[in-house]
Amino acid sequence: MGKGFRLGKILGIVIDIDWSWILIFFLVTWNLAFGIFPAFHPQWSLFLNLAMGVIASLLFFGSVLLHELAHSTVAKARGIPVSKITLFLFGGVANIQKEPTSPKTEFLMAVVGPLTSIILGLIFVFLGGINTALQIFGNFETSFSKLSPLSTLLIWLGTINILVALFNLIPGFPLDGGRVLRSIIWFVTKNFQKATFYASITGQSIAWLFIFMGISMIFGVSFPFFGSGLLAGVWIAFIGWFLKNAASASFEKVLVEDILKNTKVAVVMRTNIASVPPHISVRSFVYDYILGTDHHAFGVIEGNKLVGIVCLDDARKITSDKWGKVKVKEIMTPFKNLETIRPGQSAADALDKLTERDIGQLPVLEKGEFLGMLNRRDILLWLQLHAKNKQL
């Protein structure tokens, strides 16, 4: 994984950590250890503040992971595959590989995440001492200062989980609240594309509101709950920018899938198969096959059978002085490691595979026979040729 590292698997779902997560983990820990905890517990040592900050951050992101696992579990139960969950700068995201098949599925998938966070929040607050939590409303600073480290930790986790749930319920697509809104519009209009359009417009409007608030906060304007200041303002504006792009990209993805879902791979793939034998040198591959053509990937054929794929990037992995000694079969991606597709599948499925694996092409096979190659750029060219304004 080029953009982070792999944590493992839970319920058959890969858990990835994006490098940006390290930044937000550091910021949350710093804010807790040098801001929140010392403000209410000045008697705590530096070591205790730091330890509590790290533990609280880890448990918070564990809660975020449970939030995303709830989405994923419902999705899988409704027949929608989920390949992985990624923790990153803005929390977490489940890589749900297909759009929901009905408004009910969309609603259940969306609402279970915030519901999970609310339940976690209530459990944490209860475990931290519900009677103490209720007293906080009378004299917040004094009451909170009397809590033990464990109670402080649990009540903070409870509060932050409930806030996460409330934030996600904002009807700004692609937040959970926006997906709930899309499910309702979808149910009423019976039109998934129209529902996505209106949910996306709502999401972008809310995103622009966040951007406006953030900029205003930078210049000293104070908003209830959000406050004011440079750091808080930049963060709120940054969240708004992220939501605006995500809402726009989500609608564009629906338009792309609408164009590609009825297009078969056989229509877009290249049948003039570019192939090489496995026993030639990398030097011969580069000078006799790659140079002078527009092919980037070649099927490696041995006895009329596809045994792998080799491309220019594979040749670049070794220095040019070794090209004459190394064989193509030593640098190719072997067949057992290849992601393949059938000619009767939709181009939308193909694009999902290309995006998920972050690769540029897919071999097209039917009953083991190598029929051609499907390139990402050919799909994009097809989209450019067939894209048109949709009637909403």
Secondary structure, 3 states (H helix, E strand, C coil): CCCEEEEEEECCEEEEEEHHHHHHHHHHHHHHHHHHHHHHCCCCCHHHHHHHHHHHHHHHHHHHHHHHHHHHHHHHHCCCCEEEEEEECCEEEEEECCCCCCHHHHHHHHHHHHHHHHHHHHHHHHHHHHHHHHHHCCCHHHHHHCCCHHHHHHHHHHHHHHHHHHHHCCCCCCCHHHHHHHHHHHHHHCCHHHHHHHHHHHHHHHHHHHHHHHHHHHCCCCECCCECCHHHHHHHHHHHHHHHHHHHHHHHHHHHHHHHCCCEHHHHCECCCCEECCCCEHHHHHHHHHCCCCCCEEEEEECCEEEEEEEHHHHHCCCHHHCCCCEHHHHCEEHHHCCCECCCCEHHHHHHHHHHHCCCEEEEEECCEEEEEEEHHHHHHHHHHHCCCCCC
